[in-house]
């Protein structure tokens, strides 16, 4: 994020007296006491710092909750890849039947963890939106709910995974089985090299037995069902739908970032401008902060206002980027 150069002339004029005192500062992780004496901070300045700190810490909480969901998604993809590798190498140490049940349980655990983490992200995000924006929090929550509803309406994968989470939590498992198929790399010439396709799936019969599974979603998902491993069975491959779901969540995360972008920039500029006014140093390239105490010490209260959370946020944004192409992307060697 590119910061706007703040106007130092009047943004943070130092008061002659203040209810708080700046007693130290940090720059790039190095702590120092104020070079001369403590510098006063007014109540108004302190409150603006508090609002900025709440916002920056909340933005970090958004990113970390989303990162947990992303980590669980990658665990699921890696679980399926590992099962493919085991199938290629014919690694079935405990017998064929046990091997396939172990694969099913592995995929179920990974998908259940993802569904749980993504629901936690959605719940925690709404709680954050209702608390970190001050007077704007009501509008922020409405905007977030609109984004979540849009993601739900736009994607069958999103709707199905939302219903599947409730199914797995209360009525059954998220993965009925795992199928392995060996397919020719050239569909027109089966004598060519083959590749293994590993498909975690859930059976339509398992979903139909749950009378509380959303009927409209079940009707939709029947349209993408495939023939199962046994005659007469219909199965729903879960990975393509998971990828649609994650693409939807990434759009929600992008909306969250845009929603707070201007306020995030303003909060950072206040801290950097105040840091310059109190210390005489100015930088936007690494974290800075001020250590503040009440002018009349109250039980040793010490408060730190800094940009540390912002740099953690930046790191998470760099690794958790746009997933809009995920539903149209597969893995094949």
C-alpha atoms as a printed R data frame, in Angstrom:
    type eleno elety resid chain resno       x       y       z
1   ATOM     1    CA   UNK     A     1   0.000   0.000   0.000
2   ATOM     2    CA   UNK     A     2   1.370   3.392  -1.015
3   ATOM     3    CA   UNK     A     3   1.009   5.902   1.800
4   ATOM     4    CA   UNK     A     4   0.022   9.515   1.211
5   ATOM     5    CA   UNK     A     5   2.685  11.936   2.463
6   ATOM     6    CA   UNK     A     6   1.067  13.559   5.502
7   ATOM     7    CA   UNK     A     7   0.911  17.298   6.137
8   ATOM     8    CA   UNK     A     8   3.157  17.699   9.162
9   ATOM     9    CA   UNK     A     9   2.286  21.371   9.654
10  ATOM    10    CA   UNK     A    10  -0.950  20.905  11.566
11  ATOM    11    CA   UNK     A    11  -1.861  17.210  11.680
12  ATOM    12    CA   UNK     A    12  -0.099  16.643  14.985
13  ATOM    13    CA   UNK     A    13   0.879  19.898  16.637
14  ATOM    14    CA   UNK     A    14   2.433  19.011  19.969
15  ATOM    15    CA   UNK     A    15   0.468  20.249  22.991
16  ATOM    16    CA   UNK     A    16   2.203  22.137  25.775
17  ATOM    17    CA   UNK     A    17   0.446  19.900  28.250
18  ATOM    18    CA   UNK     A    18  -1.305  16.625  27.798
19  ATOM    19    CA   UNK     A    19  -3.134  13.877  29.635
20  ATOM    20    CA   UNK     A    20  -0.571  11.419  28.232
21  ATOM    21    CA   UNK     A    21   3.178  11.337  27.765
22  ATOM    22    CA   UNK     A    22   5.243   9.773  24.979
23  ATOM    23    CA   UNK     A    23   8.160   8.154  26.783
24  ATOM    24    CA   UNK     A    24   9.740   6.007  24.087
25  ATOM    25    CA   UNK     A    25   9.616   4.859  20.503
26  ATOM    26    CA   UNK     A    26  10.585   1.982  18.250
27  ATOM    27    CA   UNK     A    27  11.950   2.089  14.730
28  ATOM    28    CA   UNK     A    28  12.568  -1.056  12.739
29  ATOM    29    CA   UNK     A    29  12.291  -3.137  15.900
30  ATOM    30    CA   UNK     A    30  14.840  -1.108  17.887
31  ATOM    31    CA   UNK     A    31  13.487   0.441  21.099
32  ATOM    32    CA   UNK     A    32  14.675   3.767  22.496
33  ATOM    33    CA   UNK     A    33  13.641   6.212  25.161
34  ATOM    34    CA   UNK     A    34  12.729   9.711  24.086
35  ATOM    35    CA   UNK     A    35  16.057  11.475  23.495
36  ATOM    36    CA   UNK     A    36  15.281  14.287  25.911
37  ATOM    37    CA   UNK     A    37  12.242  14.334  28.138
38  ATOM    38    CA   UNK     A    38   8.819  12.830  27.797
39  ATOM    39    CA   UNK     A    39   6.626  14.584  25.234
40  ATOM    40    CA   UNK     A    40   2.954  15.385  25.959
41  ATOM    41    CA   UNK     A    41   0.025  13.922  24.029
42  ATOM    42    CA   UNK     A    42  -3.509  15.267  24.187
43  ATOM    43    CA   UNK     A    43  -6.606  13.222  24.832
44  ATOM    44    CA   UNK     A    44  -7.755  13.855  21.236
45  ATOM    45    CA   UNK     A    45  -4.473  12.565  19.842
46  ATOM    46    CA   UNK     A    46  -4.571   9.536  22.110
47  ATOM    47    CA   UNK     A    47  -8.110   8.677  21.007
48  ATOM    48    CA   UNK     A    48  -7.167   8.937  17.324
49  ATOM    49    CA   UNK     A    49  -4.301   6.529  18.001
50  ATOM    50    CA   UNK     A    50  -6.644   4.143  19.787
51  ATOM    51    CA   UNK     A    51  -9.052   4.123  16.835
52  ATOM    52    CA   UNK     A    52  -6.184   3.519  14.420
53  ATOM    53    CA   UNK     A    53  -4.751   0.727  16.525
54  ATOM    54    CA   UNK     A    54  -8.154  -0.984  16.719
55  ATOM    55    CA   UNK     A    55  -8.509  -0.762  12.950
56  ATOM    56    CA   UNK     A    56  -5.024  -2.066  12.112
57  ATOM    57    CA   UNK     A    57  -5.293  -4.910  14.617
58  ATOM    58    CA   UNK     A    58  -8.715  -5.807  13.214
59  ATOM    59    CA   UNK     A    59  -7.365  -5.896   9.652
60  ATOM    60    CA   UNK     A    60  -4.683  -8.312  10.828
61  ATOM    61    CA   UNK     A    61  -7.366 -10.488  12.425
62  ATOM    62    CA   UNK     A    62  -9.253 -10.567   9.096
63  ATOM    63    CA   UNK     A    63  -6.127 -11.678   7.252
64  ATOM    64    CA   UNK     A    64  -5.136 -14.311   9.812
65  ATOM    65    CA   UNK     A    65  -8.617 -15.882   9.846
66  ATOM    66    CA   UNK     A    66  -8.561 -16.050   6.053
67  ATOM    67    CA   UNK     A    67  -5.030 -17.461   6.118
68  ATOM    68    CA   UNK     A    68  -6.195 -20.331   8.350
69  ATOM    69    CA   UNK     A    69  -8.866 -21.212   5.790
70  ATOM    70    CA   UNK     A    70  -6.312 -21.005   2.987
71  ATOM    71    CA   UNK     A    71  -3.932 -23.264   4.900
72  ATOM    72    CA   UNK     A    72  -6.648 -25.879   5.343
73  ATOM    73    CA   UNK     A    73  -7.518 -25.665   1.654
74  ATOM    74    CA   UNK     A    74  -3.893 -26.352   0.730
75  ATOM    75    CA   UNK     A    75  -3.836 -29.270   3.178
76  ATOM    76    CA   UNK     A    76  -6.794 -30.788   1.329
77  ATOM    77    CA   UNK     A    77  -5.162 -30.383  -2.085
78  ATOM    78    CA   UNK     A    78  -1.897 -31.836  -0.756
79  ATOM    79    CA   UNK     A    79  -3.769 -34.793   0.765
80  ATOM    80    CA   UNK     A    80  -5.262 -35.634  -2.635
81  ATOM    81    CA   UNK     A    81  -1.888 -35.241  -4.347
82  ATOM    82    CA   UNK     A    82  -0.263 -37.581  -1.832
83  ATOM    83    CA   UNK     A    83  -2.981 -40.170  -2.413
84  ATOM    84    CA   UNK     A    84  -2.279 -39.962  -6.146
85  ATOM    85    CA   UNK     A    85   1.405 -40.558  -5.515
86  ATOM    86    CA   UNK     A    86   0.606 -43.568  -3.310
87  ATOM    87    CA   UNK     A    87  -1.649 -44.978  -6.029
88  ATOM    88    CA   UNK     A    88   1.024 -44.565  -8.703
89  ATOM    89    CA   UNK     A    89   3.500 -46.403  -6.496
90  ATOM    90    CA   UNK     A    90   0.915 -49.052  -5.527
91  ATOM    91    CA   UNK     A    91   1.510 -48.351  -1.850
92  ATOM    92    CA   UNK     A    92  -1.234 -50.277  -0.092
93  ATOM    93    CA   UNK     A    93   0.538 -51.643   2.961
94  ATOM    94    CA   UNK     A    94  -2.590 -52.654   4.885
95  ATOM    95    CA   UNK     A    95  -4.546 -54.226   2.073
96  ATOM    96    CA   UNK     A    96  -6.702 -52.756  -0.629
97  ATOM    97    CA   UNK     A    97  -9.903 -52.213   1.352
98  ATOM    98    CA   UNK     A    98  -8.158 -50.604   4.269
99  ATOM    99    CA   UNK     A    99  -6.157 -48.438   1.899
100 ATOM   100    CA   UNK     A   100  -9.282 -46.918   0.369
101 ATOM   101    CA   UNK     A   101 -10.939 -46.350   3.739
102 ATOM   102    CA   UNK     A   102  -7.781 -44.639   5.002
103 ATOM   103    CA   UNK     A   103  -7.877 -42.390   1.931
104 ATOM   104    CA   UNK     A   104 -11.520 -41.542   2.600
105 ATOM   105    CA   UNK     A   105 -10.857 -40.635   6.221
106 ATOM   106    CA   UNK     A   106  -7.849 -38.515   5.276
107 ATOM   107    CA   UNK     A   107  -9.880 -36.509   2.770
108 ATOM   108    CA   UNK     A   108 -12.819 -36.182   5.148
109 ATOM   109    CA   UNK     A   109 -10.599 -34.785   7.907
110 ATOM   110    CA   UNK     A   110  -8.955 -32.305   5.561
111 ATOM   111    CA   UNK     A   111 -12.261 -31.121   4.071
112 ATOM   112    CA   UNK     A   112 -13.969 -30.946   7.467
113 ATOM   113    CA   UNK     A   113 -11.117 -28.771   8.751
114 ATOM   114    CA   UNK     A   114 -11.446 -26.488   5.743
115 ATOM   115    CA   UNK     A   115 -15.212 -26.118   6.135
116 ATOM   116    CA   UNK     A   116 -14.819 -25.373   9.828
117 ATOM   117    CA   UNK     A   117 -12.049 -22.806   9.251
118 ATOM   118    CA   UNK     A   118 -13.933 -21.061   6.452
119 ATOM   119    CA   UNK     A   119 -17.074 -20.795   8.598
120 ATOM   120    CA   UNK     A   120 -14.941 -19.363  11.402
121 ATOM   121    CA   UNK     A   121 -13.540 -16.808   8.939
122 ATOM   122    CA   UNK     A   122 -17.056 -15.733   7.944
123 ATOM   123    CA   UNK     A   123 -18.276 -15.502  11.551
124 ATOM   124    CA   UNK     A   124 -15.185 -13.730  12.831
125 ATOM   125    CA   UNK     A   125 -15.221 -11.306   9.893
126 ATOM   126    CA   UNK     A   126 -18.754 -10.209  10.718
127 ATOM   127    CA   UNK     A   127 -17.814  -9.713  14.345
128 ATOM   128    CA   UNK     A   128 -14.801  -7.618  13.326
129 ATOM   129    CA   UNK     A   129 -16.796  -5.560  10.846
130 ATOM   130    CA   UNK     A   130 -19.279  -4.683  13.584
131 ATOM   131    CA   UNK     A   131 -16.581  -3.479  15.990
132 ATOM   132    CA   UNK     A   132 -13.465  -1.954  14.388
133 ATOM   133    CA   UNK     A   133 -14.992   0.828  12.301
134 ATOM   134    CA   UNK     A   134 -16.393   3.050  15.036
135 ATOM   135    CA   UNK     A   135 -19.440   4.973  13.818
136 ATOM   136    CA   UNK     A   136 -19.166   3.301  10.402
137 ATOM   137    CA   UNK     A   137 -19.353  -0.241  11.796
138 ATOM   138    CA   UNK     A   138 -23.044  -0.709  11.002
139 ATOM   139    CA   UNK     A   139 -22.439   0.144   7.346
140 ATOM   140    CA   UNK     A   140 -19.308  -2.014   7.307
141 ATOM   141    CA   UNK     A   141 -21.241  -5.028   8.545
142 ATOM   142    CA   UNK     A   142 -23.941  -4.455   5.942
143 ATOM   143    CA   UNK     A   143 -21.313  -4.259   3.192
144 ATOM   144    CA   UNK     A   144 -19.679  -7.483   4.372
145 ATOM   145    CA   UNK     A   145 -22.990  -9.336   4.549
146 ATOM   146    CA   UNK     A   146 -23.770  -8.151   1.007
147 ATOM   147    CA   UNK     A   147 -20.407  -9.511  -0.160
148 ATOM   148    CA   UNK     A   148 -21.023 -12.875   1.505
149 ATOM   149    CA   UNK     A   149 -24.513 -13.074  -0.016
150 ATOM   150    CA   UNK     A   150 -23.136 -12.221  -3.440
151 ATOM   151    CA   UNK     A   151 -20.519 -14.980  -3.178
152 ATOM   152    CA   UNK     A   152 -23.242 -17.419  -2.094
153 ATOM   153    CA   UNK     A   153 -25.567 -16.495  -4.965
154 ATOM   154    CA   UNK     A   154 -22.840 -16.518  -7.620
155 ATOM   155    CA   UNK     A   155 -21.343 -19.960  -7.015
156 ATOM   156    CA   UNK     A   156 -22.817 -23.450  -6.786
157 ATOM   157    CA   UNK     A   157 -19.595 -24.551  -5.084
158 ATOM   158    CA   UNK     A   158 -20.107 -21.927  -2.385
159 ATOM   159    CA   UNK     A   159 -23.723 -22.949  -1.809
160 ATOM   160    CA   UNK     A   160 -22.872 -26.639  -1.777
161 ATOM   161    CA   UNK     A   161 -19.947 -26.298   0.634
162 ATOM   162    CA   UNK     A   162 -22.088 -24.216   2.987
163 ATOM   163    CA   UNK     A   163 -24.717 -26.971   3.005
164 ATOM   164    CA   UNK     A   164 -22.100 -29.719   3.230
165 ATOM   165    CA   UNK     A   165 -20.570 -28.140   6.337
166 ATOM   166    CA   UNK     A   166 -23.910 -28.390   8.136
167 ATOM   167    CA   UNK     A   167 -24.376 -31.944   6.840
168 ATOM   168    CA   UNK     A   168 -20.944 -33.070   8.008
169 ATOM   169    CA   UNK     A   169 -21.315 -31.374  11.385
170 ATOM   170    CA   UNK     A   170 -24.705 -32.809  12.262
171 ATOM   171    CA   UNK     A   171 -25.573 -35.739  10.004
172 ATOM   172    CA   UNK     A   172 -22.582 -37.481   8.454
173 ATOM   173    CA   UNK     A   173 -19.235 -37.115   6.759
174 ATOM   174    CA   UNK     A   174 -18.095 -34.728   4.038
175 ATOM   175    CA   UNK     A   175 -16.437 -37.464   1.940
176 ATOM   176    CA   UNK     A   176 -18.125 -40.817   1.218
177 ATOM   177    CA   UNK     A   177 -15.162 -42.294  -0.612
178 ATOM   178    CA   UNK     A   178 -12.149 -41.764  -2.860
179 ATOM   179    CA   UNK     A   179 -11.891 -43.204  -6.342
180 ATOM   180    CA   UNK     A   180  -8.700 -43.772  -8.326
181 ATOM   181    CA   UNK     A   181  -8.784 -43.918 -12.110
182 ATOM   182    CA   UNK     A   182  -5.963 -44.467 -14.589
183 ATOM   183    CA   UNK     A   183  -6.586 -42.431 -17.713
184 ATOM   184    CA   UNK     A   184  -4.542 -42.225 -20.916
185 ATOM   185    CA   UNK     A   185  -2.708 -38.937 -21.389
186 ATOM   186    CA   UNK     A   186  -4.058 -38.941 -24.953
187 ATOM   187    CA   UNK     A   187  -7.763 -39.745 -25.015
188 ATOM   188    CA   UNK     A   188  -7.531 -40.850 -28.669
189 ATOM   189    CA   UNK     A   189  -4.696 -43.292 -28.057
190 ATOM   190    CA   UNK     A   190  -5.024 -45.468 -24.967
191 ATOM   191    CA   UNK     A   191  -1.611 -47.017 -25.624
192 ATOM   192    CA   UNK     A   192   0.032 -43.785 -24.541
193 ATOM   193    CA   UNK     A   193   1.202 -42.990 -21.003
194 ATOM   194    CA   UNK     A   194  -1.402 -42.881 -18.293
195 ATOM   195    CA   UNK     A   195  -2.075 -40.540 -15.419
196 ATOM   196    CA   UNK     A   196  -3.870 -41.185 -12.126
197 ATOM   197    CA   UNK     A   197  -6.925 -39.156 -11.178
198 ATOM   198    CA   UNK     A   198  -7.811 -39.231  -7.494
199 ATOM   199    CA   UNK     A   199 -11.374 -38.115  -6.778
200 ATOM   200    CA   UNK     A   200 -12.753 -37.564  -3.267
201 ATOM   201    CA   UNK     A   201 -16.519 -37.693  -3.567
202 ATOM   202    CA   UNK     A   202 -19.753 -37.739  -1.624
203 ATOM   203    CA   UNK     A   203 -22.626 -39.983  -2.673
204 ATOM   204    CA   UNK     A   204 -25.961 -38.470  -3.502
205 ATOM   205    CA   UNK     A   205 -27.619 -41.201  -1.443
206 ATOM   206    CA   UNK     A   206 -25.739 -39.959   1.654
207 ATOM   207    CA   UNK     A   207 -27.049 -36.436   1.073
208 ATOM   208    CA   UNK     A   208 -30.609 -37.582   0.357
209 ATOM   209    CA   UNK     A   209 -30.738 -39.473   3.644
210 ATOM   210    CA   UNK     A   210 -30.306 -36.131   5.422
211 ATOM   211    CA   UNK     A   211 -33.799 -34.643   5.242
212 ATOM   212    CA   UNK     A   212 -32.419 -31.307   6.454
213 ATOM   213    CA   UNK     A   213 -30.020 -30.929   3.529
214 ATOM   214    CA   UNK     A   214 -31.189 -27.888   1.574
215 ATOM   215    CA   UNK     A   215 -33.492 -29.198  -1.154
216 ATOM   216    CA   UNK     A   216 -32.675 -26.497  -3.728
217 ATOM   217    CA   UNK     A   217 -28.927 -27.082  -3.346
218 ATOM   218    CA   UNK     A   218 -29.391 -30.841  -3.605
219 ATOM   219    CA   UNK     A   219 -31.368 -30.374  -6.806
220 ATOM   220    CA   UNK     A   220 -28.610 -28.176  -8.223
221 ATOM   221    CA   UNK     A   221 -25.832 -30.575  -7.267
222 ATOM   222    CA   UNK     A   222 -27.590 -33.522  -8.904
223 ATOM   223    CA   UNK     A   223 -26.852 -31.796 -12.197
224 ATOM   224    CA   UNK     A   224 -23.086 -32.169 -11.765
225 ATOM   225    CA   UNK     A   225 -23.119 -35.666 -10.269
226 ATOM   226    CA   UNK     A   226 -21.192 -38.446 -12.012
227 ATOM   227    CA   UNK     A   227 -21.439 -42.224 -12.109
228 ATOM   228    CA   UNK     A   228 -20.051 -43.688  -8.921
229 ATOM   229    CA   UNK     A   229 -17.665 -46.622  -8.436
230 ATOM   230    CA   UNK     A   230 -20.586 -49.078  -8.209
231 ATOM   231    CA   UNK     A   231 -23.436 -49.538 -10.638
232 ATOM   232    CA   UNK     A   232 -26.420 -47.320  -9.922
233 ATOM   233    CA   UNK     A   233 -24.486 -44.963  -7.634
234 ATOM   234    CA   UNK     A   234 -24.185 -41.252  -8.310
235 ATOM   235    CA   UNK     A   235 -21.365 -39.278  -6.759
236 ATOM   236    CA   UNK     A   236 -20.398 -35.613  -6.459
237 ATOM   237    CA   UNK     A   237 -16.653 -34.899  -6.869
238 ATOM   238    CA   UNK     A   238 -15.801 -32.398  -4.136
239 ATOM   239    CA   UNK     A   239 -12.512 -30.814  -5.305
240 ATOM   240    CA   UNK     A   240 -13.971 -28.759  -8.215
241 ATOM   241    CA   UNK     A   241 -16.653 -27.452  -5.862
242 ATOM   242    CA   UNK     A   242 -14.076 -26.689  -3.161
243 ATOM   243    CA   UNK     A   243 -12.142 -24.596  -5.680
244 ATOM   244    CA   UNK     A   244 -15.287 -22.650  -6.546
245 ATOM   245    CA   UNK     A   245 -15.868 -22.110  -2.840
246 ATOM   246    CA   UNK     A   246 -12.356 -20.810  -2.228
247 ATOM   247    CA   UNK     A   247 -12.619 -18.487  -5.221
248 ATOM   248    CA   UNK     A   248 -15.783 -17.069  -3.638
249 ATOM   249    CA   UNK     A   249 -14.070 -16.568  -0.295
250 ATOM   250    CA   UNK     A   250 -11.174 -14.807  -2.014
251 ATOM   251    CA   UNK     A   251 -13.648 -12.343  -3.561
252 ATOM   252    CA   UNK     A   252 -15.069 -11.654  -0.110
253 ATOM   253    CA   UNK     A   253 -11.554 -11.052   1.195
254 ATOM   254    CA   UNK     A   254 -10.874  -8.668  -1.687
255 ATOM   255    CA   UNK     A   255 -14.050  -6.745  -0.795
256 ATOM   256    CA   UNK     A   256 -12.914  -6.506   2.836
257 ATOM   257    CA   UNK     A   257  -9.568  -5.078   1.770
258 ATOM   258    CA   UNK     A   258 -11.233  -2.477  -0.447
259 ATOM   259    CA   UNK     A   259 -13.758  -1.584   2.262
260 ATOM   260    CA   UNK     A   260 -11.057  -0.507   4.716
261 ATOM   261    CA   UNK     A   261  -8.380   0.670   2.291
262 ATOM   262    CA   UNK     A   262  -8.815   4.432   2.747
263 ATOM   263    CA   UNK     A   263  -9.168   4.196   6.523
264 ATOM   264    CA   UNK     A   264  -6.152   1.915   6.739
265 ATOM   265    CA   UNK     A   265  -4.069   4.460   4.838
266 ATOM   266    CA   UNK     A   266  -5.309   7.279   7.069
267 ATOM   267    CA   UNK     A   267  -4.507   5.370  10.270
268 ATOM   268    CA   UNK     A   268  -0.980   4.642   9.050
269 ATOM   269    CA   UNK     A   269  -0.401   8.262   8.067
270 ATOM   270    CA   UNK     A   270  -1.441   9.452  11.523
271 ATOM   271    CA   UNK     A   271   1.095   7.142  13.160
272 ATOM   272    CA   UNK     A   272   3.913   8.051  10.776
273 ATOM   273    CA   UNK     A   273   3.147  11.768  11.032
274 ATOM   274    CA   UNK     A   274   3.050  11.639  14.827
275 ATOM   275    CA   UNK     A   275   6.238   9.591  14.894
276 ATOM   276    CA   UNK     A   276   7.918  12.336  12.870
277 ATOM   277    CA   UNK     A   277   6.588  15.066  15.127
278 ATOM   278    CA   UNK     A   278   7.676  13.327  18.308
279 ATOM   279    CA   UNK     A   279  11.054  11.986  17.187
280 ATOM   280    CA   UNK     A   280  12.136  13.996  14.157
281 ATOM   281    CA   UNK     A   281  12.478  10.813  12.068
282 ATOM   282    CA   UNK     A   282  10.349   9.928   9.065
283 ATOM   283    CA   UNK     A   283  10.150   6.601   7.260
284 ATOM   284    CA   UNK     A   284   7.472   4.523   5.592
285 ATOM   285    CA   UNK     A   285   9.639   1.513   4.826
286 ATOM   286    CA   UNK     A   286   9.548  -0.288   8.165
287 ATOM   287    CA   UNK     A   287   7.583  -0.413  11.377
288 ATOM   288    CA   UNK     A   288   7.575   2.451  13.840
289 ATOM   289    CA   UNK     A   289   5.747   3.056  17.092
290 ATOM   290    CA   UNK     A   290   5.361   5.240  20.159
291 ATOM   291    CA   UNK     A   291   5.205   4.214  23.811
292 ATOM   292    CA   UNK     A   292   2.603   6.232  25.719
293 ATOM   293    CA   UNK     A   293   1.735   6.451  29.420
294 ATOM   294    CA   UNK     A   294  -0.798   8.586  31.315
295 ATOM   295    CA   UNK     A   295   0.678  11.853  32.566
296 ATOM   296    CA   UNK     A   296  -0.356  10.702  36.035
297 ATOM   297    CA   UNK     A   297   0.741   7.058  36.103
298 ATOM   298    CA   UNK     A   298  -2.181   4.673  36.637
299 ATOM   299    CA   UNK     A   299  -1.026   1.235  37.806
300 ATOM   300    CA   UNK     A   300   1.924   1.299  35.433
301 ATOM   301    CA   UNK     A   301  -0.279   1.552  32.326
302 ATOM   302    CA   UNK     A   302   1.839   1.527  29.151
303 ATOM   303    CA   UNK     A   303   0.305   1.602  25.669
304 ATOM   304    CA   UNK     A   304   2.097   1.025  22.356
305 ATOM   305    CA   UNK     A   305   0.868   2.550  19.125
306 ATOM   306    CA   UNK     A   306   2.698   1.235  16.064
307 ATOM   307    CA   UNK     A   307   2.570   0.042  12.491
308 ATOM   308    CA   UNK     A   308   3.752  -3.505  13.248
309 ATOM   309    CA   UNK     A   309   0.350  -5.064  12.449
310 ATOM   310    CA   UNK     A   310   0.361  -3.375   9.055
311 ATOM   311    CA   UNK     A   311   3.542  -5.151   7.973
312 ATOM   312    CA   UNK     A   312   2.162  -8.498   9.127
313 ATOM   313    CA   UNK     A   313  -0.953  -7.748   7.071
314 ATOM   314    CA   UNK     A   314   1.184  -6.943   4.039
315 ATOM   315    CA   UNK     A   315   2.985 -10.280   4.334
316 ATOM   316    CA   UNK     A   316  -0.304 -12.202   4.441
317 ATOM   317    CA   UNK     A   317  -1.718 -10.288   1.485
318 ATOM   318    CA   UNK     A   318   1.320 -11.174  -0.575
319 ATOM   319    CA   UNK     A   319   0.840 -14.927  -0.034
320 ATOM   320    CA   UNK     A   320  -2.989 -14.925  -0.188
321 ATOM   321    CA   UNK     A   321  -3.720 -13.350  -3.530
322 ATOM   322    CA   UNK     A   322  -6.470 -13.454  -6.129
323 ATOM   323    CA   UNK     A   323  -8.110 -16.879  -6.682
324 ATOM   324    CA   UNK     A   324 -10.597 -15.919  -9.375
325 ATOM   325    CA   UNK     A   325  -9.040 -18.415 -11.822
326 ATOM   326    CA   UNK     A   326  -8.983 -21.299  -9.333
327 ATOM   327    CA   UNK     A   327 -12.217 -22.973 -10.556
328 ATOM   328    CA   UNK     A   328 -10.765 -23.088 -14.088
329 ATOM   329    CA   UNK     A   329  -7.402 -24.498 -13.023
330 ATOM   330    CA   UNK     A   330  -6.415 -28.121 -12.403
331 ATOM   331    CA   UNK     A   331  -3.311 -30.123 -11.527
332 ATOM   332    CA   UNK     A   332  -1.817 -32.553 -14.006
333 ATOM   333    CA   UNK     A   333   1.734 -33.804 -14.525
